[in-house]
Amino acid sequence: MRLRPKRAFNRSVARNPKVKAAVRENTETIAANARVFAAPHGTLASRISTEYGDVDGYVVMSDNGKKKNEPAAAAIEFGGTFKNGRTQKGLRVLGRAVDTAGG
């Protein structure tokens, strides 16, 4: 029996149509969960979308950049400190979405 090198094995598994479908399904589930967690907070300054690479799927929160004073995606996710010293906890929209999806 001849074993394939680890890299070649990983490449063939990652490109398997069933594996690609599972990655796409998991990515879409995480994005849907993130939208549910963001919904109670009204219109956020960021949008949640999905992107795909050769083998990976990504859920992205990106800034729309329309208004200068709207919070950035990182501040929405992780929180921050205002100029007056007041702190705001992050919503952890993406983090909770991943936790919920079990991915």
C-alpha positions as CSV (number, residue, x, y, z in Angstrom):
1,M,0.0,0.0,0.0
2,R,1.3,3.4,-0.9
3,L,0.4,6.3,1.3
4,R,-0.2,9.8,-0.2
5,P,1.8,12.7,1.3
6,K,-0.3,14.6,3.8
7,R,-0.4,17.7,1.6
8,A,-1.7,15.9,-1.4
9,F,-4.3,14.1,0.7
10,N,-5.5,17.3,2.2
11,R,-5.7,18.9,-1.2
12,S,-7.8,16.1,-2.6
13,V,-10.2,16.0,0.3
14,A,-10.6,19.8,0.3
15,R,-11.5,19.7,-3.4
16,N,-14.0,16.9,-3.0
17,P,-17.5,18.1,-4.1
18,K,-19.2,16.8,-0.9
19,V,-16.6,18.5,1.3
20,K,-17.0,21.8,-0.7
21,A,-20.8,21.6,-0.3
22,A,-20.4,21.1,3.5
23,V,-18.0,24.0,3.8
24,R,-20.5,26.2,1.8
25,E,-23.4,25.0,4.0
26,N,-21.5,25.7,7.2
27,T,-20.5,29.2,6.0
28,E,-24.1,30.1,5.1
29,T,-25.3,28.8,8.5
30,I,-22.8,31.0,10.3
31,A,-23.8,34.0,8.2
32,A,-27.5,33.4,8.9
33,N,-26.8,33.1,12.6
34,A,-24.8,36.3,12.6
35,R,-27.6,38.2,10.9
36,V,-30.0,36.9,13.6
37,F,-27.7,38.1,16.4
38,A,-27.3,41.5,14.7
39,A,-31.0,42.0,14.0
40,P,-32.1,43.2,17.4
41,H,-29.6,46.0,17.2
42,G,-31.3,47.7,14.2
43,T,-29.3,48.8,11.2
44,L,-25.6,48.4,12.0
45,A,-22.9,50.3,10.2
46,S,-21.6,47.1,8.9
47,R,-22.9,44.4,6.6
48,I,-22.5,40.6,7.0
49,S,-21.6,38.7,3.8
50,T,-19.9,35.5,2.7
51,E,-16.8,35.0,0.6
52,Y,-15.2,31.8,-0.7
53,G,-11.6,30.9,-1.4
54,D,-10.3,27.8,-3.1
55,V,-11.2,25.6,-0.1
56,D,-12.5,27.9,2.6
57,G,-15.6,29.9,3.3
58,Y,-15.5,33.2,5.2
59,V,-18.2,35.2,7.0
60,V,-17.2,38.8,6.8
61,M,-18.5,41.9,8.7
62,S,-17.4,44.9,6.7
63,D,-18.0,48.6,7.1
64,N,-20.1,50.3,4.5
65,G,-18.3,53.6,5.1
66,K,-21.4,55.8,4.5
67,K,-21.2,57.9,7.6
68,K,-18.1,59.1,9.5
69,N,-19.6,58.5,13.0
70,E,-20.9,55.0,12.4
71,P,-19.1,52.4,14.4
72,A,-16.6,50.2,12.5
73,A,-17.0,46.4,12.2
74,A,-14.3,45.7,14.8
75,A,-16.0,48.0,17.3
76,I,-19.3,46.3,16.8
77,E,-17.8,42.9,17.3
78,F,-15.3,43.6,20.1
79,G,-16.5,46.9,21.7
80,G,-14.3,49.9,22.5
81,T,-13.8,53.0,24.5
82,F,-15.4,56.4,23.6
83,K,-13.5,59.7,23.8
84,N,-15.3,60.5,27.0
85,G,-13.9,57.3,28.6
86,R,-17.2,55.3,28.5
87,T,-16.7,51.7,27.4
88,Q,-19.0,49.7,25.2
89,K,-19.0,45.9,25.2
90,G,-18.9,44.3,21.8
91,L,-21.9,42.4,20.4
92,R,-19.7,39.4,19.4
93,V,-22.0,38.8,16.4
94,L,-19.6,36.7,14.5
95,G,-18.2,34.9,17.5
96,R,-21.6,33.9,18.8
97,A,-22.6,32.8,15.3
98,V,-19.7,30.4,15.0
99,D,-20.3,29.1,18.5
100,T,-24.0,28.4,17.7
101,A,-23.1,26.7,14.4
102,G,-20.8,24.3,16.1
103,G,-18.2,25.0,13.4
